[in-house]
C-alpha cells in the first residue's frame, strides 16, 4: 500500500499539512479490514469484563510569538513561566511523551497494557514548531513499531479542538479531514488506516437534529466506525436515562428532512474524568462486572473512560504509578489475557462482532433532549419548518431545553455569552466557503494551493474551543486577531 501512495510532507511552507490529498485520505480511511483482530492476544471466551482508558491531549495555537506569530500555548508557557500555572510547561511536555516510555516498559515486563490516545492537531503542530522532536519520536515508537501496535490505539478528533455544536456545519468535515492529513504526514498512511474511533473535543455531542446528522455523516464519510460519547449526553429513545452504558450503543440521528443515520457509540461513564483515569478507576470498576447479552451473544462488559492526559496534579503525579500498578495486577491475576482485561475500543468492537454481534443489535440511543422534539414532530412527515417550530415551542415551554448540545463541562455553555467570538467564526467560515467552494468544485487540486491552506488554517484555528472555555479577555482577543488575519488571507 505505502509504495503506491504519496509520501506527505508534515510541514508545507511553514504550515501543518492539513489539506490537499483528500482522495488519498478517503481511500486509506475507508479500508474495511480488521485492525486489531489479527493481532489481539486476548483469550476472548475467558474474558469477563474489559476496561478502556483514553488520554486527551491539547494545547491551542495562539498569535502570541515574539512578533505576534502563531505559536503553541505550550511554547508561551515556557516563555512566560511566572504567569499562572505556566511553570508546569516542562511536566506537560513529559506527559505528552511518556506513553512512549510506559508502554515499552510494561510490555518488556510481560504485561498486556492498552491505551487510547487523542492528540489535537494544534498540539502536534505546536510540538514540532518548538523543535521538540523527541516527543514526536517517542510517539512514533509506539505508533509505527509493530511490536507495540496491539497495545496502542489512536483516536481521531477535530484538528483544532472545535466543539461540534458551535462549529459551522460545512467546517465539521474539514476539521476531521485536516486531522487525518496531519496524522498521516507524521505517522504514515498505515497508521492512519488503523484510526477507527473518534474522540470529540470536550466530549461534546450536538443535539440539534441537523447538526448531529451532518456530524455522524461526516464521521462515516471519513472512515470512522465508532464515536466516544458522554453518558449524560445521550438518552434512550423514550427520553429515559441510558440503560446500557457498559455495552456499545447505536447512536441514531434523524435530521429535519426525516433522514436517519447511525454510528456505534462507546459510552464514557460520568464522574470526575481526570481523577478517575489517574486512579485507574475503570479497571477497579470492571473487576466487579461480568458478561452481558447482545442479541443472544454473550460479551464482556466494557468500562470506558477518558480524561486529560496532562492537566492537574492527579495526572501529573498519581497517574504514572497507578497506571503501572494496574497492569502488574492484571498480569498477576490472569496473565492479562483473561478475566478482567484492558482492551481498546476498536479491538473490543472487532472481537464482539467476530463473536456474532451485529451493530444493528446494539441498544439504540439518541442525543439528549431529542425525544421532546420527536414527540411533537411526526417522523414520517418531517420538515425543517416543523422541527424549527417544535424547537421554538420547547424553548418557550421547557426552561432547560436547548440545542447547544451536552459535554463533560455541562455547567458551561459554549454559545451563551460568546457572541463576540461566534459571530466572527460564522463570518470567517462563510467567507472561506464563498471564495473556495466554487474553486474546489471546478478543480479539486485547489486544496493544495498555499492560499487555500492558509485560509483553511485560520478558519479552523478560530473555532478552537479554548477561546470560549478560557473566558473573556486575552483569549477572546486572540480570537479577534486570528479572525483579522484570516479575513486578510481569504
N, C-alpha and C positions, 0 to 999 in steps of 0.2 A: 504494500500500500504506500509506504513512505517514499518509494522510488519514483512513483508517478505523480506525487503531489508537490507543489511548490514549497520551498523552504522559506519561511516567513522571517523577515527582519522584525525584531522586537521593538525597535525604535526607528521611526522614519522621520527625518528632518526634525529631530528633537522631540517628536510626539510619540505616544504609545501607538502601536498598531491595532487600531480598533475598527477598521473597515477596509473594504477593497477586495476581499476574497469570499464574498457571501456564498457563491455557488459551491465552492470547495468546503466551506464550513458546513453547509447543509448536507452535502454528500457524506461527510465524515460523521456528523452527529445523527444522521438517520440510520446508521448501521444498526441492525436488529440482533446480531448475535449476542449471546450472554457475555457478561463482563466478568463476573466472579465465579459463576457456576463451574467452569473448568478448573479453577484454582483452589476453591474452598477446601479447607481441611477439617471442617466440622463433621461430626458423626450425627447427621441430621435427625435420624429416628430416635437418637438418645438425648436430644436437646429438649429441655423442659421450658426454658424461657431465655430470652435474649435481652441485651441492653445495648443501645446505640448512643454514642456521645459525639456531638459536633462542636467544634470551636469556631466562633465567628471573629474575624479579624478585620479591622478597618481603620484607616486614617484618611481624613478628607484632603483634597487638594485646595490650596488657598493662594491668593495673589499677594504673598507676603514675603517674597525673597528680598534680598538687599536692594534690588532695583525694581521691586514690585513684580518680579517674575513668579510664575506658578511653581510652588514647591509643596512638598508634603507637610502636613501639620506636624509630623514626627520630626522633620528637619527643623521646623520652627521651635519645637520643644527643646531640641538640643541647643539651639542658638539663643534661647531665652529661658535658661534653666531656673531663673529666680522667680518666674511667674507661675502662680498657682501650683499645679501638680506636675509641672514640666520636668522636675527633677527625676521623674520616672521614665524619661525617654530611653535610658540605657536598658532598663529592665523590660520595657515594652519591646525593644529590639530583640532581646533574648527570647521573649515569648513568641515572637513571630518565627523564630528559627528553631526553637528547642525540640519540636516534634521530630525534626531530622536527626536528633541525637537519641531521644527517648525510644523511638520505635526500633532502631537497630540494636540498642542496648537490651531491650526486652526480648526481642527475637533471638539474639545471641544467647540469652539466659534460658531459652526453652519455653518462653511464654508465648501466648497466642493473642496479642493485642489487636484492637481495632480503634480507628479514629477517623472521623469525617472532618474535612477542612473546608472552610468558607472564607475566602480572602477577597475583598473588593478589588476592582481594577485600580482604583486610586492608590491603594496600599502597595500593590505590586509595582506600579509605575514609580511611586514615591521612593520605595526602597532602592530601585535601580537608579533613580535620579541622584540619590545620596551616595552612590558608589558602594552600597552595602551588598556587594555581590556574594558575600559569604552567606547571607540569609537566603538568597535565591538558590545558591548551590546546595545548601542543606535541604531545602525543599525539593530540589530536583532529585536528590539522592533517594528519597522515599517515594517519589512520583514516577521516576523513569527506570529505576533499577528493578528488574522483575522479581528480585528477592523480596522486595517489600510491597509489591502491588497487592497481594492478598490482604494486607493489613490496613491499607490507607485508601480512603475514598474522597475525592474532591467533589464538592457540590458547586454547581453554578450559581450565579447571583446577578444582580443588576450591576453593571460596570461601575457606576458612580454612586452606589448606595442610595438609590432613589426609592422612596416608598411608593408602591404602585397606585394607591387610590388618588394621590395628588399629582401623578405623572401624566402628562398629556398622552392620550391613548396611542397616537402614532409613534411615540418615543419608547413605549414599553419594549417592543421587539428590538429596537435599536440598542437599548441598554443590554439586553440579553445577548445579542449577537456581538456587540462590542467586547463583552467579557470573553466570549468564545474565541474571537480573533486573538485577543491579547494572550489568553491562556495557551492557545496553540503556538503562538510565536515564542513563548517562554519555554513550554514543556513538550511541545511537539504534537503532531496530529494523533498519534496513537493514544497519548494521554487524554486528549480532548475526547476521543471516541469512547472513553470509559466514563465520562461525566454524564450521569443519567438522572441525578437528583438535583433539585433546586431549592435553595435556601433564600427566602425573601428578606431583604433588609427590614430590621425591626419586627420580624415575623408578621409583617403587615399584610392582611388579606382584604382586598376590596369587597364590599358587599353591594355596590351598585350593580344591577344585573348586567348592564352593557360592559362596564369596566372589567368585571370578573370574567365574563365570557371572552373578551378580547385578550385578557391576560392568559387564560388557560389555552386559548387558541395559539397564541404566540409561543408559549412553552412547548406545546406539542409540535408546532412547526419547526421549532429549534431542537427537536430530538429528545426532550425531557420526558422521562417515564413517570416521575413522581415529584411531589411537592411536599415540603415540610410545613405544617400549619400548627398554630397555637390552639390548644384545646378550646378556649373560650371564644375563638374567632369563628367557630363553626357550630352548627346545630343539626339535630335530626330534622327530617323533612316536615315534621309536625311542629317544629319550634322548640321542642324539649332539649334539654342539655344532652350533649353527646354521650351515648351509652358505651360504645366500643372504642375506648381510647388506646387499648393495647393491641389492636389489630389494624391493618390497613383499612382505610375508608375510601369510598369512591365519591370524590368531590364533584358535585353536579352544578353546572352553571346554565341558567336559561336567560337569554337576552330578551330585549323588549320586542323583538320580532317573533319570539316563541321558539327560536332555535336552541338546542341544547348541546352541550359538550361536557366531557368529564375527564378527570385525571385522578390517578391514585394519590392519596394523601397519607402520609405518616404523621401521627399526632404527637406533637411536643406537649408534654403534660405541664400544667400550671405550676407556679411556685417561683421562688427566688432563683432565677435561672443560673446566675454565676455561682451562687453558693452551692446549688445542687450539683452542678458539674464539678466544681472544685473539690467537693467532698465525695464525688463518685456515687451520689445517691441513686442513680438509675441501676447501678449494679446491686446495691443492697435491696432495692425495691424488687428487682427481678428475681432475687433469691426466694421471695415469697409468692411468686406467681407460677402458673403452670401452663399446660397446653389448653387451647380453645378450639372451637369448631368454626370452619368457614365452608359453607356448602357441603357439609358432610365430611370434610377433610380435617384431620387433627393437625394443628400447627402450634408452635410455641408462641406465647405472648411476647410482645416486644415493648420495652420501656425506652422511650426516645426523649432525649434532652439536648438542648443547645444553649450555650452561653458565650459571653465574650471570652476570648482566649487570652486576653492580656489585662483586662480592666479590673481594678480593685485588688485589695490586699489578698483576698482568698485565692484569686487566680495567680497572682504573683508568687505567693508563698505556700499556700496549702495544697494547691493542685498537684505540683510535681510529686511529692511523696505519696499523696492519696492515689494518684493515677497508677504509680508503680506498685503500690501495696495491693491494690485491687487485682492487678494482673497476676501477681505472685499468688494471691489467694485462690484465684480461679484455676491457676495451674496446679496448685496443691490439691484442690478438691477433685478435679476430674481431668487433669492434663489440658484443660482449656478447650476441649473439643466436644464435651457432652455436659448434661446438666444445665447449669446457668452459664451462658457464654456471652462474650462480646460479639457483636455482629454489626456490620454496616448496612445501611438502608437498601442499597441495590442488591447486595448479597442476600439479605433476608427475603426480598420480594422474588428474586430468581429461585431461591430454594423452595419457598412455599408454592410457587407456580409450577415448579418441576414436580412437586408432590401431588398436583392435581387441582390446586386452587385456580379460579378464573377471576380476573379483575371485576367482571360484571357481578360476581357473587359477594364482593366486599360490601359491607353495610354502607348505604348511601348517606351523604350529608350535604349541607349547603352552607353558604356564608351566613353568619349570624344575622338575624332580623329579617331575612328574606321571606320567611313564612308569612309575615304580615303583608308583604306585597302580594304574594300569590293567593292569599285569602281574598283579596279584593279584585284580582285580575284573573279572568278565565284563561288558563294557559293554552286552551285550544283556540282562543280568539284574541290573541295578544297583539297589541300595537304599541309603538313608542308613546303615543298620546295617552293611552290608558295607564301605562306604567308610570309616566310622569305625573298624571293626576293622582294615582294611588300614593306615590311618594309624597306629594304635596299634602294630601289629606292626612297621611300618617304623621307628618311633621306638625300638623295642627292639633291632632288628637292624641298623639303619644309623645310626651315631652322628651323622652330619652331616645326616640328613634332618630337615626341619621344614616346617611350612606357615605360616611367618611371612612368606613372600614374599621377593623379592630387589629390591635397589635399587642406586643408584650409590654408596651407602655400605655396601657389603656386609659390612664388618667391624663394623657396628653393628646390634644387634638393636633393633627398635622395640617389642619386647614384654618380653624378659627384663630384670628389674631395675626395671621401671617400673609394678609393680602398684599403687603408691600414686597413679598418675595414671590408669591404665587402668580400675581398678575404679570410681572416681568417674565416668569417662567413660561407662561402661556404665550406671551407675545413673542419671545425669542424662538420658541418651538414653532409657532405659526409662521414666522419669518423664514426660518430654516426650511420648512417643508414647502412653503410657497415658492422659494427660489429653486430648491434642489429636486423636488419630486418630479417635475416635468423633465428635468435634465437627465435624471437617472432612468426615468421611464423610456426616454429616447435612446440612452446609451448607458448600460449598466457599469461600464468602466469609469464613469464619473466618480464613483465612490473611491477610486484610487488617487484622485487628484488632491493636491495639497489643500486647496481652498475648501473642498468638501470635508476633509479630515479635520481641519482646524475648526470649521463651523460646527461639525458634529461634536467635537471635544467640548467646546463652550456650551453647547446645548445640553449635553449630558452633565457637565460639571455644575451648571446652575441648579440642577434638580437634586443635588446631594441633600439628604435629609438633615445633615448637621446644621445647615443654615437656618433651620427652624428649631430643631431639637435643642441646640445650644443657646437659644434665646436671642432676644433683640440686642442691638448694639454692634459690636465688632463683627459678629457673624453675619448679620443682615447687611452690613457694609461690604463685607467680602462678596456677598451675592450681588449687590448693586454693581460692583466693579467687574465681576465676571459677566454680568448682563451687558454692561457698557462695551466691554471688549468683544463679546460675542456679536453684538449688533454691528460693531465696526467691521468685523471679519466677514460677516454674512452680507 
